[in-house]
Amino acid sequence: KDRIIAVEVKPASAPIHDVARGLFQCVKYRAVLQARADFESDPRPIETHLVLGGELPKALIALRNSLGVSVFEKVS
C-alpha cells in the first residue's frame, strides 16, 4: 500500500533479445505508472523490476545500468 510495483517476468529459457525487451518494458511500465500517479496526485514511489528465471546476460549489464532497472535473477 505504500508503493506501486510493476514486475516483468522472463523464464530461464528466454533468449537475450527477449530479456533486453523486458528491460525496456520495465522502463515503459515506470513511465506509464508515473504519468498515472501524477494525474491522480498519488505520491507513492514507483518501482519496476525484471524477474528472471535465469541470469542476466553479461552483454545486457550496461543496458540494465543505463536504464536503472532492478533485476532479480534465478527466481523460481
N, C-alpha and C positions, 0 to 999 in steps of 0.2 A: 503493500500500500504506500510505501514511502518513495518508490521509484518506478519508472517504466522500463521494462526489459523486453528486448526482442532477440530471438535466437534463430540462427540459420544452422541447419544440421546437414552434414555430409558424411556418408558412410566411408569406411576404410577403403572401399573399392573405388571411390571417386577419383577420376583422372585429374591431373594437375589443372587443366583448364576449368574444370568444374569447381575445384577448390578456389581458384582465382575468382571465378564468378561469385562464389559465396562471400568472399571478402568485399566485393563491390555491392552485393546485396545488403550487407550489413551497413554500408555507407548510405544506401538508399533508405533502408529502414530508419536509420538515425535521422536523416533529413526530413522524411515524411512525419515521423513522430514528433520531431521538434516543431515543425510547422503547425501540426495539430495542437501541441501543447501551448504554443504561442497564441494561437487563435482562441483557445479555451482558457487562457491565463492559468495554465497548470504549471506550478513551479517545480514539480518533481524532476529530479535528474533523469536523464535517459541513458540507458546502457544498451549496447548491441554486442553480441558475442557470436563467434563462429565456433561451432562444436564439431569436432572431427572424430570419426571412429579410428582413424589412423593418425599419422604425424603430419604436421605442416611441411610440405616440401621445402627444402632449403632454398630453392630458387624463388620462393614466394615470401621469404622473411623480410626483404627490403620493402616489398609492396605492403605487407601487413603493417610494418613500422610506419610507412609514409601515410597510410590511411588511418592509423590509430585504432585498429580493430583488435579487440581482445579475442584470443584463440585458446580454446581448451582442446587438448589432444588426447588421443587414446581413450575416449569415453565410450563405454559400452552400455 
